[in-house]
């Protein structure tokens, strides 16, 4: 089988807080008027992204992984559950205040699922846009529970103004929310476990309050104050690119690559995937990549990316 970079087609999700930014500025399409999330690189059952390539026409990533595991590399075999899910998210309105469980809790109480730690790369942010990131001070479980019952939990949270190009690692247990005006590339564990604790009394399309998961959330939330990650991470010039390492976890390693020339991508043991946050460019063979696209580079495949200006969020195992 001849290997080559594979452009991916996302699984598209529309929730009540989604907007039109992903259509208008990121090249996404949908039958719905709005888009909340595009699951760009997903092997999650029922929501797998697809391969936009004639050679694998009709293949989603789950099928590709089952049929051609060598594309994903030997590092993937070290994981009982395929570990990575990457999304492009448009917070047109505030997302619910929520928390994700750890692997240990999810394995014990959620049928062997992975927990969910994640990193947000701020791909765009309107002036004044913010996020909630953990508690601003240490709280007791009783205080947290009382604030949830009284709909005042946001008064206990750390609210952080954000801007384009920043990144925030959100480990499992951190109470958090994306707020209106933020577009993020989210790299997370391959899990969809979310425990909501506050949703602004919003209703679904049928007029019903959205479900909360207070008991589980209180079991898993970190009650000590959360310190956001520093943004002054050193960057290195490598070839024709400036590279800033963002995070290395047991599930994914992610970095920001700002192209201003040529940049070599190669990983012997793992696939590499990148989402284009800004600009455009081409592979050394001439095929182009554009803002909003996500590409899969097979393990053991070497290629050059060429651009006068592009910003990529690059992830591997």
FENPELIN-V500488 format. One line per field, one symbol per residue. psi: psi as a letter, one per 20 degrees, with the letter a starting at -180 (. if undefined). Layout:
# FENPELIN-V500488
psi: ???
This chain:
# FENPELIN-V500488
psi: ppqrqpqqpqppporijrbjhhghijjqqqiqhrpgqongnpkppikprrpmpghkpiprhghghghmhhhirihhiiphppiqppqpponhrprqprqqrrgggghhikkjqqboqrpponhqpqpjqrqpnaqirpqrhggggghghjkjhhiiqopppqrpirqopnqpioprpprpjppqopprqmqkopoqipkkkqqahjjqqqprlgghghhiqpiqpppqqqilpqqqpoclqppopgqorihqpqqpoopkcqppppohiqrpqqpohqarbqrhiipqqrpiqpqpoqpjppqqppqhpqpqopqr.
